[in-house]
Amino acid sequence: MYRGLPTIHPKRTKKPPKIFEGNGRKVPGRIDWYASIEFRGAHQLTRRLKDVEISFPIVYGTIAFWLGKKASEYNSHKWTVYVRGATNEDLGVIVKRAVFQLHPSFNNPTRVVESAPFELSESGWGEFEIAIRLFFHSDVCDKQLDLYHQLKLFPEDENGPQSIKKPVVVEIYDEIVFSEPTEALFARVQNHPAAIVPRLPSGLNLPPPGPVNNINEKKRGDTKDHPLNQWFMNFSEADELLKLAAARQYVQGHVGKLRRQLSMIDGLPQLSKAALGQ
Amino acid sequence: MDAKDILGLPKNPFPATQEKKPRPQKETQRKPDGVHREVYALTGGMAPLMPTIEVSHLKKRQNTEKEKISWQWLPFTSSARTDNLQLYHWVRVVNGVPPTGDYSFAKYNKSVDVVKYTDEEYKKHLTDPMWSREETDQLFDLCERFDLRFIIIADRFPYPRTVEELKSRYYAVTRALLLARAPSTGDVSGNPIVKEPYNMTHEVERKRALSVVLSQTKQQEQRDAEILAEAKQIMESRMASKSAEDVELPVNQIGNEGSEATAHAESISLLNTNHLSSSTAAPPTAECTSTPASLRMLRVYLRTHALEQMVQAANSSAGLRTIKRVDQTLQDLGVHLKPKIPTKSVCAEHLELRKEILTLLNLQKQLQNREAEASVNRDNSYAETPSTPKRSYRGDVERSLVPDSAGFGGDRVGKRDHKRKAPGRFTDAPPSPPQSKRPRKLKSSDG
């Protein structure tokens, strides 16, 4: 799936420009990498790869803690809503900013998060639907993507005791799919751990991949050491695939039987006609 | 309970606040229970949320600090009146000072500025073969009097003219005058009557169409709705067939590979997730072309959304009951209606499973129909048919299928009996009654 470690491009001998250091938002490596491929015509990079899709598995949801003794009527829980990579990799590779739209009873219900990890913490007493709008970098996509999630504060067992230590976690797995990406985007993310990239047919001449992680950035965008990561769920498709395969097998078996029966019945009128002819 | 939590109300019906306490106590202490029982029934057994009237307030404050207010019957004038009619009304006088200012409703007396033309202007710009000078003058006089309320103007107009004709003449004259009087055309080009002149034929047509729509009978409305629904269905089936072409997976192939399916199931547990996307039953090339045009247009979308669209497309050819049966079958098989972990391969498998179930249901229906036909033929032809073995075989299948088809078998048996009971309807009298009436028994005895 991944092509292994990126090779150092011979032209890229200069260090990243100083102006980008210290500013966590800019990705020095990315700018530098674009510079290194200046020999390519611009039109080639905006060419789209037909029948190709790049997908990014994500997990989004909420974790809510009861405040226990400190809980008041209007502030009974503290919660965090977030969008993370499914394997906890940095989504900042494609997401420029995330806007969380909260219930209007909150102050400034439109909260903008400009960098990964895309999360928001708040406290309150009520459950409501949070709308999350993801904006992508300009070379990725100029359309936004909306996610919706119902904040859950209270555990399934309503009458059970609430615990300060054990939060109510609701996480949803999904994948962001970019269909027919530009060659430039493909080349940029083909080695990023957050991306699922197909193997391209050989003969397609793409620029070499850019650096995967940038050590110059001060703020980490990945959630591998996130304070809440002990509550993150693991999503493995194996169980679901097994279940689906078993179901398909079962159905296919019955379809086969029915086809045989049908062919038998279709043969019958001939039989009866033959008998009549006696 | 939850509602009370949200509202911040204490859980017991008698709150402990200062003001509310005396009232419930008073109410329960009074002897005539009947009245207050009903009051409690009205309020739902709770004390009111807000204090309505403070009894202490009624006693204490007599509005001593405020201004002295009296009401007087005084004459007034209104700038809206042009005659000098003297009217009177009640006025709220504060501290002996009556209010000043115009009559408060005078500001609503708005009128329209209707243009006035001179004779020269008329001769120069405004002559029209359809309109005489007198008519035009009359029209403008009425426009002024009735503030451009054309329905009234048309009613009062002495000559027979339709509303659209009057409007057309008025707007044409106003427009011509504006253009003529303006120092340059640029000055008035922003004026709406200059930009979009009144189009009489268009207006007549529009009103006619509106009246046609309004006067449609219920039947016509229903017919229109039906035609629109059909058109929509045709569009959708076109879209579906387009996307079905894109998906391109041959369903027939799958029916025969029972053993291959088990091999797949085993291999799945051994391989890791990366390889699964290429080794499942769907050929890898089909995956790339399986994105319908509508999704490709989006450029970015969620996998769950894509699956929903494709499921809808697959369901578009099926009726609502069939779709419900598909969902029921999925549930019986222990599969989530919407996958919990929607990766590319999971979604592809899910979609294929749904399609296979649809095929299964279609085949069941076909089988049902064929059997009904076959039983009719059987009764008609008195032929020896291997009905006994076939029947038991079918019975096995029905029992092992998911429960919703169990009733289905029962129905069919009933049908067959019904047909057998009335053979006379279709045929002449049978030649040898024992033979025809019990073909099966004969068959089993023959061996």
Interface residues (C-beta under 8 A of the other chain):
Chain A: M1 D51 V52 E53 S55 P57 E73 Y74 W125 G126 F136 V140 C141 K143 L145 L147 Y173 D174 E175 I176 V177 F178 S179 E180 I196 P198 F235 S236 E237 A238 E240 L241 L242 K243 L244 A245 A246 A247 R248 Q249 Y250 V251 Q252 G253 H254 V255 G256 K257 L258 R259 Q261 L262 M264 I265 D266 L268 P269 L271 S272 K273 A275 L276
Chain B: D5 I6 G8 I254 G255 N256 E257 G258 A261 T262 H264 A265 I268 S269 T273 N274 L276 T280 A281 C288 T289 T291 L295 R296 L298 R299 V300 Y301 L302 R303 T304 A306 T329 L330 L333 G334 V335 H336 P339 K340 I341 P342 T343 K344 S345 V346 E349 H350 E352 L353 E356 I357 T359 L360 L363 Q364 Q366 L367 R370 E371 A374 N377 R378 S381 A383 E384 T385 K390 Y393 R394 V397 L401
